Amino acid sequence: MLAHLNIRKWTVGAVAAFALAASGSAYSAPKTVLVVGDSLSAEYGLARGSGWVALLEQKLKAEKLDARIVNASISGDTTSGGRSRLPALLAQHKPNVVVLELGANDGLRGLPIPSAEDNLRAMIALAQKNKAKVLLVGIHMPPNYGRAYTERFTGMYKELSSDLKVPLVPYMLQGVELVPTNFQADRMHPLATAHPVILNNIWPQLAPLIKN
């Protein structure tokens, strides 16, 4: 009987130790952050490694945060393009966090705002269905598009953030847009020197999603 009890205690202890080890292993597993964006995240016109996404990787290493960054941004991409690409990206990378930085090209092409909103809404819902946390990154339209359009465009991001309970970076170019020397010759894409500012705009909302 004593031997039987000792074996039972050993078995229970071994199972508990295994569960604890498995739990610790799961806890320490690196997180995957998937960035789905356009040229503002794809280093358009920049040397590789100088855009805000690359700077994010450096920041994570400096802060000893175990996370893997997948930059699936494509210059010129729209919300429609992102929506079509997202299912395969989720299946391939199984991200813990999805950063959606899309909409600028929809706006610059004057595409209907309801269509862009519907695409972003579907992307957020799909990412959440796949157990990923979502960060929505907003952009503003130039004033020459008219007050009604620009206000409705900006409001789109706020509505999505509120409706779907996702954190929002209201304007990724905050602090960059009013300084002409921050931009490349096309006056649309920031120079590498402006990308640390962009990261600083995004990091406060992104950090909690990675750390928690």
N, C-alpha and C positions, 0 to 999 in steps of 0.2 A: 504493500500500500504506500509506504514511504517513497519507494522508487517511482511509483506511478505519479505521486504528487510532484516529485522533483521534475519528472519529465514534463508534466503539465505546466509547471511554473516556467521551465525553460522555454517551452513552446510559446506560451503567452508572451514571455519577455522577448523572444526572437521576433514574434510578429509585431510587437510594439516598436521594437528597434527598427525593423524594416519599414514600418509605416512612417516613423519619424524621419528616417533617412530619405524615403521617397518624397516626403513632404518638403524636406530641406532642399532636395534636388530640384523639385518643381519651383520652389520659391526662388532659387538662384538661377533658374534658366533665363537666358537673355531674352529681352523683349524685342519684338520686331516693329519698327515704325515705317509705315508705307506712306510715301508722299506722292499724291496724284495731283499734278499741277500743269502749268503751261510754261512759257518761256521765262517767267519771273522766277521759277524754281528749277529750270532746266539749264541754267548758266548760259543763256543766249548771249553771244558776243563776248564771253568771258573766258579766261584761262581755266582749264579744268581744276577743280578744287578750290575755287574762290567764291562760289555762290553761297547763299545762306544755308542750303542743305549740307554742303560740305563743311561749313563752319559749325553746323550743329553736331556733326560727327566728332569734330575736334573738341567741342564743348563737353560732350558726353564722356569722352576719354579723360579730359582734364578733371571732370567731377567724379570719375570712377563709377559711372552709371553703365551697367551692362545692357546695352541696347544695340541692335543692328538696324541700320538705315537702308531702306530700299527706295531709291529715287526713281519713280516711274513717270516723271514729268516729261512732257513733249511740247516743244515750241509750237505755238499756233493751235494748241488743242482747245476744244470747247467743252462745255458741260455735256453735250451729246457724245463727244468722243470719249470723255472720261467715263460716262455711264456705260458705254459699250465695252470698254476695256476692263472695268472694275471686276466683274465676276471672275475672269481668268486670273487677275492679280490676287484676289482674295484666296482663290483655290491654290495658287502656287506658293504664296508667301505666308499665308495664315497670320496676318499681322495682329498685334495686340492694340495698336493705335493706327488710325488712318487720318492723315492730314489732307484735307480737300482744299486746294488752292486753284479754283477754276471760276470762270465767269467773265474774265476780262475780255476775252476774244468774242464772246457772245455780245457783250456791250459795245465793243468797238465796231462790230459788224451791224449793230442796230437790230439784232435778233430779238424776237418777242421775249420780254422778261418772264411771263408765265411759263414759257417753255424751259428757260434756264432754271427757274425755280423748281419746276417739276423734275428736271434731271437731277438737280442737287438733292432734292428731297428723296428721290429713289436711291441715290448713292448712299446717303446717310442711313436710310432704312436697311439697305442691304448689308452695309458694314456692321451695323448694330445686330442684325440677324446672325451675322457670323462672329458675334461676341467681341467685336473690336470697339474700342472707344474712338470717338470721332472729334477732330478739331476742324472747325470751319474757318477759313481764312478769307476775309473780305477785301474788296478792292473798290475804288471809286471811279466814276466816269468823268472825263473832262467836262468843264462847264458848257462847252459849245454844243453838247448834245441836248441842251435844254434842261431847265430846272425840273420839269415834271419827270422826265426820263431819269435824270441823275438821282433824284430823291427816291423814286420808286426802285431803282437799281440798288441803292444803298440799303433801302428798307427790306429788300428781299433777304439779305443775309441775317438781319435782325429778326425777321419773322421766322425763318428756319431755325435759328438758334433757340428762340423762345418756344416754338411749337414742338420741336424734337428734343429739347433739353440737351443741347450740345454746346460746349464752350465756343466762343467766337473771338477771333482777332478782327476788330471792326475795320481796320485799314492797315494793310501790311506795309504801305509806303509812308506811314505817318512819320514826319520829321525828315523825309527824303524829298517829297514832291515839290516843295517850294524853293529848292536850291538847284538852279539849272546845271551847275557844274557836277551834280550827282549823277547825270545821265549821259548815256552814249549819244552819238551824233543823231540818232533817230528821235531823241528826246522822249523816248518811251521806256527804254530799258535801262535800269540803274547800272552804274559802273561798279566794279568790285569793291571800291572804297565805301559804297553805300550799303553793301550787304550785311556788315555787322549791325547796322541800325535796324535792318529788316529782321535779323535774327532776334535782336533785343525786343522788337515788337511782338514777335511770335512766342518767344521762350516762356514768358510768365503764364501763358495759357497752356502751353504744351508740357512744361515740366511736371505738373501734377499728374498728368495722364501717364507719363513714363515712370514716375517715382512710385505711384500708388497702384 
